[in-house]
Amino acid sequence: MKLKMLLLIFALIAGINLSLGFFTRQRWHNFELEQQRSAMTVYAASLQANVDFDHGLLRKYELSMTNKIGYSGRRDGAFEIWTWPANTEAGQPAQQTSQQFVDTYNDKMKYMVEHPEDFPPTKAATTQPVATR
């Protein structure tokens, strides 16, 4: 009887440890994916801002409830205001990605306009802007 009880306790402890191990592994995997998503979003937004600036396109993006990227018809000084999809139906991670893209792009574009000496024009841009009119 005592041996059965010890085996049961051992099995329960082993099961709990195994479950915690799988849970921890999954949480770590999710964390890594979030970090990678964030890094790729910052990279894409910065690269797009560089390409647009190199082509002489001064834009600011704002989130829109439509699924279209395009000129809104408005301006903010030298900047055209363009819309970027908010992805509200795709869930919170997609919304966060969209917001991060817009924030990073706008910050990078503003910095490049304020410090054009740090961003000399290239001979020929090899990447086309996301959208043109």
C-alpha positions, 0 to 999 in steps of 0.5 A: 500500500505504501509503495503504491502511494509513493509510486502515485506521488512520484507519477503526479510529480513527474506529470506536473514537471513534464507539463510545466516543461512543455508550458515553459517551452511554449511560452519561450517559443512565443516570446522568440516569435514575438521578438522576431516579428518585432525585429522584422517589422522595424526592419521593413518599415526602416527599409521602406522609409529609406527607399521612399526618401531616396525616391523623393517621396515624403510620406507619413502613414496613419492606421486606417480601418480599410485594407488599402494602402494609399494616399489619403488626399491630405498633407502635413507640411511637406509630407503626404498622409498615406493610410496603412491597414490597421488589421483589426479583424486579424487580432491583436498581434497583427494590430500591434505589427501595423502600429509598429510599422507606422510608428517606425516608418514615420519616425525614420522618415522624420529623422531623415528629413531633419538630417538629410546630410546623413542620407545622401542619395544613391545612384539608383534605388533598387527597390521600388516604393510600396505604393505610388499614385 
